[in-house]
């Protein structure tokens, strides 16, 4: 997911904002990551790591498709936040039952 962020995000944002405004838009990745990591850990404790990782991969893949087809800055930023956040739950530390 971070590879997608590194390679694709800047050109996709350029469709909607000027080059000078990119500095304000690129942190959406990290904002989304910080927001959803803790609920992801709670879900992993409750449902188990494997089901949560599987759901995260499916949601993240669907959100990447949404990034490609976004028609506005608001839609793109929202979908990017989901796309880069949900699979990051795979990086969460192991949780003991």
QUIQUIMO-V273955 format. One record per helix or strand. SS is the DSSP state (a for helix, b for strand). FROM is the first residue (numbers start at 1). TO is the last residue. Records with the same first field share a line. If there is no record, write none. Layout:
SS=FROM-TO + FROM-TO
This chain:
a=2-13 + 19-25 + 28-47 + 49-68 + 73-91
